[in-house]
Amino acid sequence: MRRNSILAIALLLSASAFAQRAPEKIINKSLITHRMQSFGKEVMSPERLWKLGRVSAEGLSPDGTQLIYGVSNYNFDENKSEKNLFVVALNGGTPLQFTSEAGGESLLHIEDNGDAIYSYKGQLWRKNIKGGEAKQLTDVDGGLENVKFSPDGKHILFSKSVLVNKNHSVDKYADLSKSNVYIYDDLDYRHWDSFNDGRFNHPFVASYDQGKVNEAIDLLAEEPYYSPQAPFGGAEDFAWSPDGKSVLYVCKKKFGKDYAQSTNTDIYRYDLNSKRTTNLTEGMNGYDTNPMYNTDGGMLAWLSMKTDGYEADKNDIVLWDAAADINLNLTAHWDGTINSFTWSKDNRKIYFIAPVKGTVQLFEVAIPANLKNRALPKIQQLSEGQFDITGIVGETKEGLVVTSTTLTQATEVYLYDLKSKKLNPITKVNDEAYAQIAPTKVEGRFSKASDGQDLFSWVIYPPDFDPTKKYPTLLFCQGGPQSATTQSYSFRWNFQLMASQGYIVIAPNRRGMPGWGVKWNEDISEDWGGQSIRDYLSAIDDLAKEPYVDNERIGAVGASYGGYSVFMLAGVHEGRFKSFISHCGLFDMTSWYGTTEELFFANHDLGGPYWDKANEKTYTAFNPINHVDKWDTPILIFQGGKDYRVPIGQGLEAFQAARLKDVKSRLVYLPEENHWVLSGHNAQVWQREFFGWLKETL
């Protein structure tokens, strides 16, 4: 459901062993109606998709000449991923494999002498980027997470789980070690995909000397608060001051019902000498995250949302000048919302990435010479094109090292040349694989929404698309609901894969998506079943006018809010669609409000609880369950057993209603999956059922 949830967490996988176990041609034959080829190339298949290496940019050497990046590959026989690190020169050359141990390594930083400090199995290791043997530095019981070194290397900041409340019976009753009971007096009893056992991630500071970690100080000792944030926060929630005298951590210091209904995270500074903690963002009521000092420590920047309880509010960059002790919102005057940022090396500007018109691009904002003047700083868009910039790795003399995707290209690392305005590839992990895959054309399309507004969509066409033929067509409904549909690359909701099975796919930038102004983004709140649903119908109706769209073979698919959209469309589509697929969709807003965990989201987007008559429209006209009487179209329903964002009852209720109405329907229950599908084998089942259903019903 959350905007940031789509950026995150999935296992990074590929499938080198799978080809020996199950030949692709046999599998593909059961998945698609016919095989399309383009100059002898094979179409994208679920198996080929999972063979791709998944690239992560880990960091640059201090001189800006070397990149360490990670590649995760999926082993189908073992149903797990294997991540290794590689080193490559930014100016070209052959990448060298840096790690090869079984498991996953993550870079922490590279020292001036070329020694890379990385994390492996919870411990710290050292190895020079030029080669040599790796040396284990630490042997800390329970391991270290989210490690950040002080500038002088003499202290470390890290996190670990701490038992604060005895919610689990084995902790509360030591003599009942075989019991498995949870006891709660308040909310936040479960989150995302796990029940709260009374353990909280806390930040710790300790002195450090050549692998020896001395006694650590718990900065939240005995407090029932999370830092990093649960469930997806990481090392970006921590920062050292450049002088090494203090640390910053992000925390929402609320508990129980208050925690479940608030987004008010703050940035706290802990002084190592005085051991005093100061709230730097007191009085700022929304999310305050990602603190980052400039190089001399004179200024601190962070991402800030204004409204408590609104998790998709406009995200701004706020700057604090230490000398003047004043704050300035650098982007308050800009009609957009920010994903992430980094300081320029000269401290004169901040680079950031943000969604804009169906893509995610690079921007810069100038730092005012005098914050006291409150002058509106200049904001400039740096990049433009049919691609997403998904992260900023670092700055070099030539430009910015970034990660980038397109709808038909998974993450790779590039150098964005600030002079030529071009993306130059640094990594080419999947080039060989894509060279063997038939291309799918992607085009932008504008249509008119029902209220006369311009509505943009991405349209993805099958390989060897022939406009004289007719094709089955899929309307993709995005989740979030305030998540952008851009040039991102998914390993499940993969538009290239869908198109390669012979479908045209249209993905509208309907109301509620960032990149089209703050108002457009906000318009979906308390209007879930209104204009955004009409936007979907406007987009598919417009595309359906094309002679190559088979109007007797149109389907709608989506997950989360997209799954809700499918359930809503099933009751209001008036014969447009011949098949539906909903993954973890919201079906009954009343029961969903009573079982979801992040109530701040429900309170803001639905208007509040079902017992408040002011929210009646949300729970009646905009409630899919109230339109089931019109359901008459085949529907496939996916539901995760450990999905506590959209709990299991939603999918079960929808399936039961469909069967009792004798609507052709199918339930695919994934007991070990959460809101997503993370297991490789389960993902293959998901794809086979997805395309098998479309073959049956379209």
TAPE-V58633 format. One record per residue. N is the residue number from 1. PHI is phi in whole degrees, -180 to 180 (none if undefined). NEAR is the number of other C-alpha atoms within 8 Angstrom. D_CENTER is the distance of its C-alpha to the mean C-alpha in whole Angstrom. Layout:
BEGIN
n = (N & N)
phi = (PHI & PHI)
near = (NEAR & NEAR)
d_center = (D_CENTER & D_CENTER)
END
This chain:
BEGIN
n = (1 & 2 & 3 & 4 & 5 & 6 & 7 & 8 & 9 & 10 & 11 & 12 & 13 & 14 & 15 & 16 & 17 & 18 & 19 & 20 & 21 & 22 & 23 & 24 & 25 & 26 & 27 & 28 & 29 & 30 & 31 & 32 & 33 & 34 & 35 & 36 & 37 & 38 & 39 & 40 & 41 & 42 & 43 & 44 & 45 & 46 & 47 & 48 & 49 & 50 & 51 & 52 & 53 & 54 & 55 & 56 & 57 & 58 & 59 & 60 & 61 & 62 & 63 & 64 & 65 & 66 & 67 & 68 & 69 & 70 & 71 & 72 & 73 & 74 & 75 & 76 & 77 & 78 & 79 & 80 & 81 & 82 & 83 & 84 & 85 & 86 & 87 & 88 & 89 & 90 & 91 & 92 & 93 & 94 & 95 & 96 & 97 & 98 & 99 & 100 & 101 & 102 & 103 & 104 & 105 & 106 & 107 & 108 & 109 & 110 & 111 & 112 & 113 & 114 & 115 & 116 & 117 & 118 & 119 & 120 & 121 & 122 & 123 & 124 & 125 & 126 & 127 & 128 & 129 & 130 & 131 & 132 & 133 & 134 & 135 & 136 & 137 & 138 & 139 & 140 & 141 & 142 & 143 & 144 & 145 & 146 & 147 & 148 & 149 & 150 & 151 & 152 & 153 & 154 & 155 & 156 & 157 & 158 & 159 & 160 & 161 & 162 & 163 & 164 & 165 & 166 & 167 & 168 & 169 & 170 & 171 & 172 & 173 & 174 & 175 & 176 & 177 & 178 & 179 & 180 & 181 & 182 & 183 & 184 & 185 & 186 & 187 & 188 & 189 & 190 & 191 & 192 & 193 & 194 & 195 & 196 & 197 & 198 & 199 & 200 & 201 & 202 & 203 & 204 & 205 & 206 & 207 & 208 & 209 & 210 & 211 & 212 & 213 & 214 & 215 & 216 & 217 & 218 & 219 & 220 & 221 & 222 & 223 & 224 & 225 & 226 & 227 & 228 & 229 & 230 & 231 & 232 & 233 & 234 & 235 & 236 & 237 & 238 & 239 & 240 & 241 & 242 & 243 & 244 & 245 & 246 & 247 & 248 & 249 & 250 & 251 & 252 & 253 & 254 & 255 & 256 & 257 & 258 & 259 & 260 & 261 & 262 & 263 & 264 & 265 & 266 & 267 & 268 & 269 & 270 & 271 & 272 & 273 & 274 & 275 & 276 & 277 & 278 & 279 & 280 & 281 & 282 & 283 & 284 & 285 & 286 & 287 & 288 & 289 & 290 & 291 & 292 & 293 & 294 & 295 & 296 & 297 & 298 & 299 & 300 & 301 & 302 & 303 & 304 & 305 & 306 & 307 & 308 & 309 & 310 & 311 & 312 & 313 & 314 & 315 & 316 & 317 & 318 & 319 & 320 & 321 & 322 & 323 & 324 & 325 & 326 & 327 & 328 & 329 & 330 & 331 & 332 & 333 & 334 & 335 & 336 & 337 & 338 & 339 & 340 & 341 & 342 & 343 & 344 & 345 & 346 & 347 & 348 & 349 & 350 & 351 & 352 & 353 & 354 & 355 & 356 & 357 & 358 & 359 & 360 & 361 & 362 & 363 & 364 & 365 & 366 & 367 & 368 & 369 & 370 & 371 & 372 & 373 & 374 & 375 & 376 & 377 & 378 & 379 & 380 & 381 & 382 & 383 & 384 & 385 & 386 & 387 & 388 & 389 & 390 & 391 & 392 & 393 & 394 & 395 & 396 & 397 & 398 & 399 & 400 & 401 & 402 & 403 & 404 & 405 & 406 & 407 & 408 & 409 & 410 & 411 & 412 & 413 & 414 & 415 & 416 & 417 & 418 & 419 & 420 & 421 & 422 & 423 & 424 & 425 & 426 & 427 & 428 & 429 & 430 & 431 & 432 & 433 & 434 & 435 & 436 & 437 & 438 & 439 & 440 & 441 & 442 & 443 & 444 & 445 & 446 & 447 & 448 & 449 & 450 & 451 & 452 & 453 & 454 & 455 & 456 & 457 & 458 & 459 & 460 & 461 & 462 & 463 & 464 & 465 & 466 & 467 & 468 & 469 & 470 & 471 & 472 & 473 & 474 & 475 & 476 & 477 & 478 & 479 & 480 & 481 & 482 & 483 & 484 & 485 & 486 & 487 & 488 & 489 & 490 & 491 & 492 & 493 & 494 & 495 & 496 & 497 & 498 & 499 & 500 & 501 & 502 & 503 & 504 & 505 & 506 & 507 & 508 & 509 & 510 & 511 & 512 & 513 & 514 & 515 & 516 & 517 & 518 & 519 & 520 & 521 & 522 & 523 & 524 & 525 & 526 & 527 & 528 & 529 & 530 & 531 & 532 & 533 & 534 & 535 & 536 & 537 & 538 & 539 & 540 & 541 & 542 & 543 & 544 & 545 & 546 & 547 & 548 & 549 & 550 & 551 & 552 & 553 & 554 & 555 & 556 & 557 & 558 & 559 & 560 & 561 & 562 & 563 & 564 & 565 & 566 & 567 & 568 & 569 & 570 & 571 & 572 & 573 & 574 & 575 & 576 & 577 & 578 & 579 & 580 & 581 & 582 & 583 & 584 & 585 & 586 & 587 & 588 & 589 & 590 & 591 & 592 & 593 & 594 & 595 & 596 & 597 & 598 & 599 & 600 & 601 & 602 & 603 & 604 & 605 & 606 & 607 & 608 & 609 & 610 & 611 & 612 & 613 & 614 & 615 & 616 & 617 & 618 & 619 & 620 & 621 & 622 & 623 & 624 & 625 & 626 & 627 & 628 & 629 & 630 & 631 & 632 & 633 & 634 & 635 & 636 & 637 & 638 & 639 & 640 & 641 & 642 & 643 & 644 & 645 & 646 & 647 & 648 & 649 & 650 & 651 & 652 & 653 & 654 & 655 & 656 & 657 & 658 & 659 & 660 & 661 & 662 & 663 & 664 & 665 & 666 & 667 & 668 & 669 & 670 & 671 & 672 & 673 & 674 & 675 & 676 & 677 & 678 & 679 & 680 & 681 & 682 & 683 & 684 & 685 & 686 & 687 & 688 & 689 & 690 & 691 & 692 & 693 & 694 & 695 & 696 & 697 & 698)
phi = (none & -74 & -61 & -87 & -67 & -78 & -82 & -117 & -163 & -54 & -60 & -95 & -136 & -150 & -145 & -70 & -82 & -70 & -60 & -77 & -90 & -148 & -54 & -63 & -64 & -67 & -63 & -63 & -62 & -84 & -100 & -125 & -69 & -152 & -96 & -103 & -129 & -131 & 56 & 82 & -84 & -89 & -78 & -63 & -130 & -57 & -70 & -64 & -59 & -84 & -85 & -65 & -75 & -105 & -96 & -129 & -83 & -95 & 163 & -107 & -68 & -56 & -85 & 72 & -106 & -123 & -116 & -103 & -133 & -108 & -131 & -103 & -120 & -99 & -101 & -68 & -63 & -93 & 55 & -155 & -100 & -130 & -110 & -129 & -101 & -133 & -120 & -144 & -76 & -66 & -89 & 113 & 119 & -85 & -62 & -113 & -71 & -99 & -130 & -144 & -67 & -68 & 123 & -119 & -113 & -135 & -72 & -99 & -168 & -115 & -81 & -59 & -84 & 92 & -74 & -96 & -101 & -136 & -101 & -147 & 54 & 82 & -118 & -95 & -131 & -129 & -159 & -78 & -67 & -85 & 125 & 104 & -87 & -83 & -122 & -75 & -97 & -119 & -144 & -92 & -58 & 86 & 80 & -121 & -127 & 53 & -76 & -136 & -85 & -68 & -55 & -92 & 75 & -95 & -138 & -130 & -114 & -153 & -127 & -156 & -81 & -130 & -77 & -114 & -116 & -90 & -84 & -95 & -59 & -69 & -86 & -79 & -124 & -61 & -82 & -117 & -68 & -97 & -80 & -149 & -131 & -113 & -126 & -134 & -116 & -153 & -77 & 62 & -82 & -153 & -150 & 60 & -143 & -146 & -83 & -75 & -93 & 92 & -100 & -130 & -72 & -124 & -83 & -128 & -122 & -146 & -73 & -141 & -148 & 51 & 98 & -88 & -102 & -80 & -54 & -93 & -102 & -81 & -75 & -125 & -51 & 64 & -101 & -85 & -128 & -105 & -157 & -61 & -61 & -95 & -99 & -114 & -67 & -142 & -63 & -66 & -84 & -121 & -158 & -100 & -72 & -57 & -85 & 73 & -92 & -151 & -126 & -115 & -145 & -97 & -156 & -101 & -86 & -137 & -137 & 64 & -58 & -63 & -62 & -68 & -110 & -127 & -115 & -79 & -83 & -127 & -106 & -111 & -111 & -110 & -90 & -66 & -79 & -82 & 62 & -96 & -112 & -125 & -85 & -81 & -121 & -59 & 91 & -97 & -98 & -101 & -66 & -124 & -143 & 53 & -68 & -152 & -77 & -76 & -66 & -96 & 79 & -76 & -137 & -125 & -119 & -156 & -90 & -142 & -109 & -85 & -104 & -67 & 90 & -111 & -77 & -117 & -64 & -55 & -98 & -111 & -98 & -107 & -116 & -114 & -94 & -66 & -65 & -87 & 54 & -133 & -106 & -141 & -80 & -74 & -123 & -59 & -86 & -98 & -88 & -163 & -135 & -106 & -87 & -161 & -154 & -154 & -76 & -74 & -64 & -87 & 65 & -93 & -152 & -122 & -91 & -144 & -119 & -156 & -70 & -154 & 52 & 83 & -139 & -125 & -128 & -85 & -135 & -138 & -126 & -77 & -85 & -60 & -67 & -139 & -65 & -65 & -73 & 57 & -71 & -76 & -72 & -76 & -118 & -131 & -80 & -97 & -114 & -158 & 161 & -87 & -160 & -110 & -95 & -100 & -170 & -109 & -88 & 176 & -114 & -124 & -63 & -86 & 165 & -115 & -85 & -136 & -104 & -150 & -136 & -133 & -66 & -123 & -146 & -70 & -55 & -136 & -103 & -134 & -103 & -90 & -77 & -69 & -87 & -82 & 62 & -119 & -93 & -111 & -67 & -104 & -101 & -139 & -59 & -110 & -58 & -64 & -65 & -68 & -65 & -97 & -108 & -63 & -72 & -120 & -75 & -124 & -134 & -87 & -144 & -106 & -136 & -95 & -75 & -65 & -100 & 89 & -73 & -72 & -123 & -95 & -139 & -92 & -120 & -115 & -108 & -64 & -57 & 55 & -55 & -122 & -65 & -87 & -103 & -109 & -127 & -65 & -134 & -117 & -91 & -93 & -108 & -75 & -87 & 127 & -76 & -96 & -111 & -84 & -100 & -125 & -93 & -80 & -122 & -110 & -96 & -130 & -84 & -98 & -67 & -62 & -64 & -61 & -64 & -69 & -89 & 105 & -108 & -81 & -121 & -118 & -124 & -75 & -91 & -67 & -53 & 104 & -101 & -69 & 111 & -128 & 101 & -64 & -63 & -57 & -66 & -82 & -64 & -82 & -61 & 64 & -139 & -56 & -95 & -101 & -63 & -64 & -68 & -65 & -62 & -59 & -66 & -63 & -66 & -73 & -64 & -68 & -65 & -65 & -73 & -70 & -65 & -87 & -94 & -82 & -69 & -91 & -138 & -115 & -125 & -130 & -136 & 176 & -130 & 63 & -61 & -64 & -68 & -57 & -60 & -62 & -61 & -66 & -60 & -61 & -101 & -131 & -79 & 54 & 85 & -65 & -106 & -109 & -160 & -131 & -136 & -123 & -111 & 46 & -93 & -85 & -109 & -126 & -65 & -69 & -69 & -65 & -59 & -81 & -131 & -74 & -103 & -88 & -69 & -59 & -65 & -64 & -65 & -78 & -78 & -97 & 98 & 136 & -74 & -69 & -81 & -89 & -62 & -66 & -104 & -57 & -62 & -59 & -95 & -124 & -63 & -100 & -107 & -54 & -62 & -83 & -116 & -64 & -60 & -99 & -67 & -150 & -120 & -52 & -143 & -106 & -124 & -98 & -148 & -86 & -74 & -108 & -89 & -100 & -76 & -125 & -63 & -55 & -58 & -63 & -68 & -67 & -61 & -66 & -65 & -63 & -63 & -63 & -68 & -67 & -93 & 61 & -85 & -56 & -154 & -149 & -108 & -113 & -99 & -114 & -62 & -99 & -98 & -97 & -70 & -115 & -124 & -103 & -75 & -62 & -64 & -63 & -65 & -68 & -61 & -56 & -64 & -65 & -68 & -58 & -76 & -64 & -64 & -62 & -64 & -68 & -108 & -114)
near = (9 & 11 & 12 & 7 & 9 & 7 & 6 & 7 & 6 & 7 & 7 & 10 & 17 & 15 & 15 & 10 & 9 & 12 & 9 & 6 & 7 & 8 & 9 & 8 & 6 & 8 & 9 & 9 & 10 & 7 & 11 & 12 & 8 & 7 & 8 & 10 & 11 & 10 & 5 & 5 & 9 & 10 & 13 & 12 & 10 & 9 & 10 & 9 & 11 & 13 & 12 & 12 & 13 & 13 & 12 & 9 & 11 & 12 & 12 & 13 & 13 & 8 & 6 & 10 & 10 & 11 & 14 & 14 & 12 & 15 & 12 & 14 & 16 & 17 & 15 & 12 & 7 & 5 & 10 & 10 & 13 & 12 & 13 & 15 & 14 & 13 & 13 & 13 & 11 & 10 & 6 & 7 & 6 & 6 & 8 & 7 & 9 & 10 & 8 & 7 & 6 & 6 & 10 & 10 & 13 & 10 & 11 & 11 & 8 & 12 & 10 & 7 & 5 & 10 & 11 & 13 & 13 & 12 & 12 & 11 & 8 & 9 & 13 & 12 & 13 & 12 & 12 & 11 & 9 & 5 & 7 & 6 & 5 & 8 & 7 & 9 & 11 & 10 & 7 & 8 & 4 & 5 & 10 & 11 & 8 & 9 & 11 & 12 & 11 & 12 & 9 & 7 & 9 & 10 & 12 & 13 & 15 & 12 & 14 & 11 & 8 & 8 & 8 & 10 & 8 & 10 & 12 & 12 & 15 & 13 & 8 & 8 & 8 & 8 & 5 & 8 & 8 & 5 & 7 & 7 & 7 & 8 & 7 & 7 & 4 & 7 & 9 & 12 & 9 & 11 & 13 & 12 & 11 & 8 & 7 & 10 & 9 & 11 & 10 & 12 & 12 & 16 & 14 & 12 & 12 & 12 & 11 & 12 & 9 & 5 & 8 & 8 & 11 & 7 & 6 & 9 & 7 & 9 & 9 & 8 & 6 & 5 & 6 & 9 & 13 & 12 & 16 & 17 & 12 & 7 & 6 & 9 & 10 & 9 & 9 & 8 & 15 & 15 & 12 & 13 & 11 & 11 & 7 & 10 & 10 & 11 & 14 & 14 & 13 & 16 & 13 & 13 & 9 & 7 & 10 & 10 & 9 & 8 & 12 & 13 & 12 & 10 & 14 & 12 & 13 & 16 & 14 & 13 & 12 & 12 & 11 & 9 & 5 & 5 & 7 & 7 & 8 & 7 & 9 & 8 & 9 & 7 & 4 & 9 & 12 & 15 & 15 & 15 & 12 & 10 & 14 & 10 & 13 & 11 & 8 & 7 & 10 & 10 & 11 & 13 & 12 & 12 & 15 & 12 & 12 & 10 & 9 & 11 & 13 & 11 & 12 & 8 & 9 & 10 & 12 & 13 & 12 & 13 & 12 & 11 & 12 & 9 & 5 & 5 & 7 & 9 & 9 & 9 & 9 & 13 & 11 & 7 & 6 & 6 & 7 & 14 & 12 & 14 & 9 & 9 & 10 & 9 & 10 & 10 & 7 & 5 & 10 & 8 & 11 & 13 & 12 & 14 & 16 & 14 & 16 & 11 & 7 & 14 & 14 & 14 & 14 & 13 & 13 & 12 & 14 & 10 & 10 & 7 & 4 & 6 & 11 & 5 & 5 & 7 & 6 & 6 & 10 & 6 & 10 & 7 & 9 & 10 & 8 & 8 & 5 & 7 & 13 & 13 & 13 & 10 & 9 & 13 & 12 & 9 & 10 & 8 & 4 & 8 & 11 & 13 & 13 & 14 & 14 & 14 & 16 & 12 & 14 & 10 & 7 & 12 & 11 & 14 & 13 & 13 & 14 & 12 & 12 & 10 & 6 & 5 & 9 & 7 & 8 & 8 & 9 & 12 & 7 & 7 & 8 & 9 & 7 & 7 & 8 & 8 & 7 & 8 & 10 & 14 & 8 & 13 & 8 & 9 & 7 & 8 & 8 & 8 & 10 & 11 & 12 & 8 & 5 & 6 & 7 & 8 & 13 & 13 & 13 & 12 & 12 & 14 & 12 & 13 & 15 & 8 & 6 & 6 & 7 & 6 & 7 & 9 & 11 & 15 & 13 & 12 & 13 & 12 & 16 & 14 & 13 & 11 & 13 & 13 & 14 & 11 & 12 & 10 & 13 & 10 & 12 & 7 & 7 & 6 & 5 & 10 & 10 & 11 & 11 & 11 & 15 & 14 & 15 & 14 & 13 & 15 & 14 & 14 & 12 & 14 & 11 & 10 & 12 & 14 & 14 & 15 & 14 & 10 & 9 & 11 & 6 & 12 & 14 & 10 & 9 & 16 & 11 & 9 & 13 & 13 & 12 & 9 & 10 & 13 & 12 & 10 & 14 & 12 & 9 & 12 & 15 & 10 & 8 & 9 & 8 & 10 & 7 & 7 & 10 & 10 & 13 & 12 & 8 & 7 & 11 & 15 & 14 & 13 & 14 & 17 & 14 & 16 & 15 & 18 & 18 & 15 & 13 & 16 & 13 & 14 & 9 & 13 & 13 & 8 & 9 & 5 & 5 & 7 & 12 & 13 & 13 & 14 & 15 & 17 & 12 & 17 & 17 & 15 & 14 & 10 & 11 & 8 & 8 & 13 & 11 & 6 & 8 & 11 & 11 & 10 & 11 & 13 & 11 & 12 & 12 & 12 & 12 & 13 & 12 & 10 & 10 & 10 & 4 & 8 & 6 & 6 & 12 & 9 & 8 & 15 & 11 & 8 & 8 & 12 & 14 & 14 & 8 & 8 & 11 & 11 & 6 & 8 & 11 & 6 & 11 & 11 & 13 & 12 & 15 & 13 & 14 & 17 & 12 & 14 & 15 & 16 & 12 & 13 & 15 & 12 & 6 & 15 & 16 & 10 & 9 & 11 & 12 & 8 & 9 & 14 & 10 & 7 & 7 & 6 & 12 & 9 & 11 & 8 & 11 & 9 & 8 & 10 & 7 & 7 & 13 & 12 & 14 & 7 & 10 & 9 & 10 & 12 & 8 & 10 & 11 & 10 & 8 & 8 & 10 & 9 & 9 & 9 & 10 & 11 & 9 & 9 & 10 & 6 & 8 & 10)
d_center = (10 & 9 & 7 & 5 & 4 & 3 & 1 & 4 & 7 & 9 & 12 & 13 & 16 & 19 & 22 & 26 & 28 & 27 & 29 & 32 & 31 & 31 & 32 & 30 & 32 & 33 & 30 & 29 & 32 & 31 & 28 & 29 & 32 & 33 & 32 & 32 & 33 & 33 & 35 & 35 & 31 & 29 & 27 & 23 & 23 & 21 & 23 & 22 & 19 & 18 & 21 & 19 & 18 & 15 & 15 & 14 & 16 & 17 & 20 & 23 & 27 & 29 & 31 & 28 & 29 & 27 & 23 & 22 & 19 & 18 & 18 & 17 & 20 & 20 & 23 & 24 & 27 & 26 & 22 & 20 & 19 & 21 & 19 & 22 & 22 & 24 & 26 & 27 & 29 & 27 & 30 & 30 & 32 & 31 & 28 & 29 & 28 & 27 & 26 & 27 & 27 & 26 & 23 & 20 & 21 & 19 & 20 & 21 & 24 & 27 & 30 & 33 & 35 & 32 & 31 & 27 & 26 & 24 & 22 & 23 & 24 & 23 & 26 & 27 & 28 & 30 & 31 & 32 & 30 & 34 & 34 & 36 & 35 & 32 & 33 & 32 & 32 & 31 & 32 & 31 & 31 & 27 & 26 & 24 & 20 & 18 & 21 & 23 & 26 & 28 & 30 & 33 & 31 & 34 & 31 & 28 & 25 & 23 & 22 & 23 & 23 & 26 & 28 & 29 & 30 & 32 & 30 & 30 & 34 & 34 & 34 & 36 & 39 & 39 & 42 & 40 & 38 & 37 & 36 & 33 & 32 & 30 & 32 & 30 & 32 & 29 & 25 & 22 & 24 & 20 & 17 & 14 & 16 & 19 & 22 & 23 & 25 & 26 & 24 & 22 & 21 & 23 & 23 & 27 & 29 & 31 & 34 & 33 & 36 & 35 & 33 & 35 & 33 & 35 & 35 & 32 & 32 & 29 & 28 & 27 & 30 & 31 & 28 & 26 & 23 & 20 & 19 & 16 & 15 & 14 & 12 & 9 & 11 & 13 & 16 & 14 & 16 & 19 & 22 & 25 & 28 & 29 & 33 & 31 & 33 & 30 & 26 & 24 & 21 & 19 & 20 & 20 & 24 & 24 & 25 & 26 & 26 & 25 & 22 & 21 & 22 & 21 & 18 & 20 & 19 & 22 & 22 & 25 & 27 & 29 & 33 & 34 & 37 & 38 & 35 & 34 & 31 & 30 & 28 & 27 & 25 & 28 & 28 & 25 & 23 & 20 & 17 & 18 & 16 & 15 & 19 & 21 & 25 & 26 & 28 & 32 & 30 & 32 & 29 & 25 & 22 & 19 & 17 & 18 & 18 & 21 & 21 & 21 & 20 & 18 & 14 & 13 & 16 & 17 & 16 & 19 & 20 & 23 & 25 & 28 & 31 & 33 & 36 & 36 & 34 & 33 & 29 & 28 & 25 & 25 & 23 & 24 & 26 & 24 & 22 & 19 & 16 & 14 & 11 & 12 & 16 & 19 & 23 & 25 & 27 & 30 & 29 & 30 & 26 & 23 & 20 & 17 & 14 & 14 & 14 & 17 & 19 & 16 & 15 & 13 & 16 & 18 & 20 & 23 & 24 & 28 & 29 & 32 & 35 & 36 & 34 & 37 & 37 & 34 & 34 & 31 & 29 & 29 & 25 & 25 & 23 & 23 & 22 & 22 & 22 & 20 & 17 & 14 & 14 & 10 & 12 & 16 & 17 & 21 & 24 & 27 & 30 & 29 & 26 & 22 & 20 & 17 & 14 & 14 & 14 & 15 & 15 & 18 & 17 & 14 & 13 & 17 & 18 & 20 & 23 & 23 & 26 & 27 & 30 & 30 & 27 & 26 & 23 & 25 & 23 & 23 & 22 & 23 & 22 & 21 & 24 & 27 & 25 & 24 & 27 & 28 & 26 & 28 & 26 & 24 & 25 & 22 & 24 & 23 & 25 & 26 & 28 & 30 & 28 & 30 & 31 & 32 & 28 & 27 & 24 & 22 & 21 & 20 & 22 & 22 & 25 & 27 & 28 & 32 & 31 & 35 & 35 & 38 & 37 & 35 & 31 & 30 & 27 & 23 & 22 & 18 & 17 & 13 & 11 & 10 & 13 & 12 & 9 & 11 & 12 & 13 & 14 & 10 & 11 & 10 & 12 & 13 & 13 & 15 & 17 & 19 & 20 & 21 & 23 & 25 & 26 & 28 & 26 & 25 & 22 & 21 & 18 & 19 & 18 & 19 & 20 & 17 & 15 & 14 & 16 & 20 & 21 & 20 & 23 & 21 & 18 & 20 & 22 & 20 & 20 & 23 & 24 & 21 & 24 & 26 & 25 & 22 & 23 & 26 & 24 & 23 & 27 & 28 & 25 & 27 & 30 & 30 & 29 & 31 & 34 & 34 & 36 & 34 & 32 & 34 & 34 & 35 & 32 & 29 & 26 & 23 & 19 & 16 & 14 & 13 & 15 & 16 & 17 & 19 & 20 & 22 & 24 & 25 & 26 & 28 & 30 & 30 & 30 & 34 & 34 & 32 & 29 & 31 & 28 & 25 & 22 & 20 & 17 & 16 & 18 & 20 & 23 & 25 & 24 & 27 & 26 & 22 & 23 & 25 & 23 & 19 & 18 & 17 & 20 & 19 & 17 & 20 & 22 & 21 & 20 & 23 & 25 & 26 & 27 & 29 & 33 & 32 & 34 & 33 & 30 & 32 & 30 & 27 & 28 & 31 & 30 & 27 & 27 & 26 & 29 & 31 & 31 & 32 & 35 & 35 & 32 & 34 & 32 & 30 & 27 & 25 & 23 & 20 & 19 & 18 & 20 & 18 & 16 & 17 & 15 & 17 & 20 & 22 & 25 & 23 & 23 & 26 & 28 & 27 & 28 & 31 & 32 & 31 & 34 & 36 & 37 & 37 & 34 & 33 & 30 & 28 & 26 & 24 & 23 & 21 & 22 & 20 & 17 & 14 & 12 & 11 & 13 & 13 & 17 & 18 & 21 & 20 & 18 & 21 & 22 & 20 & 20 & 24 & 24 & 22 & 24 & 27 & 27 & 27 & 30 & 32 & 31 & 31)
END
